[in-house]
């Protein structure tokens, strides 16, 4: 039993559903999304959900701005709450990173990010529990915050489905169907095929082994990332997301009053099997959490660990995504998001749609060449011109 479509999207996570949504917005609705489990069931559901436009790479800052604009209008666009909470986003740096911060903020403003430098006293007002003595400068995005990647993926999927896109869950793709150097469909685990002139692979941490047999090398490492939820032992109020680039941590409020802690030091990342990894923080990471949170937030006198979980990043050598055509005609890949994927997902979907329909980006702030797969073989990595000492991977 075979079927056909104009476009097949492999992967029903946030990037695959965003691509389906964006294609449907452009009138391309003969699209099939193939998801091996259920929509958003992979690493999408493990996202910490930070919404910020603070990137030294201008095209990423622009993509995050596009994402923010969609999140702000989610009720109007999707008719549902996607979990976006506009708490604001503050980033603090030590003396060695002040120049990088100021240059990065200026570059962000040049592509439309509403960001500014603020005084330490303003941060102390927002986070009175924090010890801010080691910080030398702060950036502030009033429109930043956090969201829910799983709910967002569901909203993309529902909107695409309403426009006529077919979403097949429980449909495991095992390989491509090719005719010479052209892709002409995909093969499923049950032996069936779906024929299509265009295939978009948005399979995150599972991308490299899927495409390697066809000579398409997407240089992804699977990196385990741990998250700890903390009961602060007090009412913290309406606090913003805080990215601490001195002790290399980020924290954000949870809807129920807990605090989410994540690690910003990815210099010694741990590779993992995405189908078999410890789905909670290990003791070493718990100790790290306690040390960093207690040092930065001495006001949390009665804090306690509530719970933890772990997920995996699909990390590329430059910690930036691949959104690109490939060596196979008709095959596109959107993977390697390296922890950036949620906040830029609406822009990723639109860029994929642009590549499929027009072969190039429609947004001059987001040149498709920045995210080309070939940059790795060319040795031309996508990196910030204003790297932060200690936290360069994610900025």
HUWOWO-V457726 format. One record per run of one state. SS is the DSSP state (h for helix, s for strand, l for the rest). FROM is the first residue (numbers start at 1). LEN is the number of residues. If there is no record, write none. Layout:
ss=SS from=FROM len=LEN
ss=SS from=FROM len=LEN
//
This chain:
ss=l from=1 len=1
ss=s from=2 len=9
ss=l from=11 len=3
ss=h from=14 len=12
ss=l from=26 len=5
ss=s from=31 len=5
ss=l from=36 len=7
ss=h from=43 len=4
ss=l from=47 len=3
ss=s from=50 len=2
ss=l from=52 len=6
ss=h from=58 len=15
ss=l from=73 len=1
ss=h from=74 len=5
ss=l from=79 len=6
ss=s from=85 len=1
ss=l from=86 len=3
ss=s from=89 len=5
ss=l from=94 len=1
ss=h from=95 len=16
ss=l from=111 len=5
ss=s from=116 len=3
ss=l from=119 len=1
ss=h from=120 len=7
ss=l from=127 len=10
ss=s from=137 len=5
ss=l from=142 len=3
ss=s from=145 len=2
ss=l from=147 len=2
ss=h from=149 len=15
ss=l from=164 len=2
ss=s from=166 len=4
ss=l from=170 len=3
ss=s from=173 len=7
ss=l from=180 len=2
ss=s from=182 len=7
ss=l from=189 len=4
ss=s from=193 len=9
ss=l from=202 len=2
ss=h from=204 len=9
ss=l from=213 len=8
ss=s from=221 len=11
ss=l from=232 len=9
ss=s from=241 len=4
ss=l from=245 len=4
ss=s from=249 len=5
ss=l from=254 len=5
ss=s from=259 len=5
ss=l from=264 len=6
ss=s from=270 len=2
ss=l from=272 len=1
ss=s from=273 len=1
ss=l from=274 len=2
ss=s from=276 len=1
ss=l from=277 len=6
ss=h from=283 len=14
ss=l from=297 len=7
ss=s from=304 len=12
ss=l from=316 len=6
ss=s from=322 len=4
ss=l from=326 len=3
ss=s from=329 len=1
ss=l from=330 len=1
ss=s from=331 len=5
ss=l from=336 len=5
ss=h from=341 len=17
ss=l from=358 len=10
ss=h from=368 len=4
ss=l from=372 len=3
ss=h from=375 len=4
ss=l from=379 len=13
ss=h from=392 len=3
ss=l from=395 len=1
//
